[in-house]
C-alpha cells in the first residue's frame, strides 16, 4: 500500500473537519450565551430604573396628598412633624420639589 506524501488521507481529512466543526460550534455557543447574558443584564437594569422612578412618583404623590390636607397644630393632632420635615427634605433633595414648593409645604406643616 502506498501513501501520498504531502496530502492528508481520508481519516486525517475527517479528523480535521471534525475539529473545525467542533470549534465553530463552541464559539457560536459561547457568543450566544454572552448575548443572552448581556440582554438579561440590560433588562434587569431597565426594571431597576423603572422601580426607582415609580418609587419617586409614589413618594411625590404621598407628599402632594399630605400637602393638600389642612394644617393642624402639631401638639393637638399628634402629627410627627420631624418625620414629615425629613420627608419634605428628602423630596427636595431628590428634585421632586422645587425650592418654592419646599418652603410652602414646610410653612404649612409648621403652621406659619
C-alpha positions as CSV (number, residue, x, y, z in Angstrom):
1,X,0.0,0.0,0.0
2,X,1.2,3.4,-0.8
3,X,0.7,6.8,0.7
4,X,0.8,10.1,-1.0
5,X,3.2,12.5,0.6
6,X,2.0,16.0,1.5
7,X,-1.7,15.4,1.4
8,X,-3.8,14.0,4.3
9,X,-5.6,10.8,3.9
10,X,-9.3,10.2,4.3
11,X,-9.0,9.8,8.1
12,X,-6.9,12.9,8.5
13,X,-9.3,14.9,6.5
14,X,-12.3,13.7,8.5
15,X,-10.4,14.5,11.8
16,X,-9.6,18.0,10.6
17,X,-13.2,18.6,9.6
18,X,-14.4,17.4,12.9
19,X,-12.0,19.7,14.8
20,X,-13.1,22.7,12.7
21,X,-16.8,21.9,13.1
22,X,-16.4,21.4,16.9
23,X,-14.5,24.7,17.3
24,X,-17.2,26.6,15.3
25,X,-19.9,25.1,17.4
26,X,-18.2,26.0,20.7
27,X,-17.5,29.6,19.5
28,X,-21.1,30.2,18.3
29,X,-22.5,28.7,21.6
30,X,-20.3,31.0,23.7
31,X,-21.3,34.0,21.6
32,X,-25.0,33.2,22.0
33,X,-24.6,32.8,25.8
34,X,-22.8,36.1,26.0
35,X,-25.5,37.9,24.0
36,X,-28.2,36.3,26.2
37,X,-26.4,37.3,29.4
38,X,-26.0,40.9,28.2
39,X,-29.7,41.1,27.2
40,X,-30.7,39.8,30.7
41,X,-28.4,42.3,32.4
42,X,-29.9,45.2,30.3
43,X,-33.5,44.0,31.2
44,X,-32.6,43.9,34.9
45,X,-31.2,47.4,34.7
46,X,-34.3,48.7,33.0
47,X,-36.5,47.1,35.6
48,X,-34.4,48.7,38.4
49,X,-34.7,52.1,36.8
50,X,-38.5,51.7,36.4
51,X,-38.9,50.7,40.0
52,X,-36.8,53.7,41.1
53,X,-38.9,56.1,39.1
54,X,-42.1,54.5,40.4
55,X,-40.9,54.9,44.0
56,X,-40.2,58.6,43.3
57,X,-43.6,59.1,41.8
58,X,-45.3,57.3,44.7
59,X,-43.3,59.5,47.2
60,X,-44.3,62.7,45.4
61,X,-47.9,61.6,45.3
62,X,-47.9,60.9,49.0
63,X,-46.4,64.3,49.6
64,X,-48.9,66.0,47.4
65,X,-51.8,64.4,49.4
66,X,-50.1,65.4,52.7
67,X,-49.7,69.0,51.4
68,X,-53.4,69.2,50.5
69,X,-54.6,68.2,53.9
70,X,-55.4,71.2,56.2
71,X,-52.6,72.0,58.6
72,X,-53.4,71.5,62.3
73,X,-51.3,72.3,65.3
74,X,-48.7,69.6,65.9
75,X,-49.5,69.2,69.6
76,X,-53.3,68.8,69.1
77,X,-53.2,66.3,66.3
78,X,-50.2,64.2,67.4
79,X,-48.6,64.5,63.9
80,X,-44.9,63.6,63.6
81,X,-43.6,67.0,62.4
82,X,-40.0,66.0,62.4
83,X,-40.7,62.9,60.3
84,X,-42.7,65.0,57.8
85,X,-40.0,67.6,57.7
86,X,-37.5,64.9,56.9
87,X,-39.7,63.6,54.1
88,X,-40.0,67.1,52.7
89,X,-36.2,67.5,52.8
90,X,-35.7,64.2,51.0
91,X,-38.2,65.1,48.3
92,X,-36.5,68.5,47.9
93,X,-33.0,66.9,47.7
94,X,-34.2,64.3,45.1
95,X,-35.6,67.1,42.9
96,X,-39.2,66.2,43.3
97,X,-40.0,69.5,45.0
98,X,-38.7,72.9,43.9
99,X,-37.4,75.5,46.4
100,X,-40.7,77.3,46.4
101,X,-42.8,74.2,46.9
102,X,-40.5,73.0,49.6
103,X,-40.8,76.3,51.5
104,X,-44.6,76.5,51.1
105,X,-45.0,72.9,52.3
106,X,-42.6,73.5,55.3
107,X,-44.5,76.6,56.3
108,X,-47.8,74.8,56.0
109,X,-46.6,72.0,58.1
110,X,-45.2,74.3,60.8
111,X,-48.4,76.3,60.8
112,X,-46.7,79.6,59.9
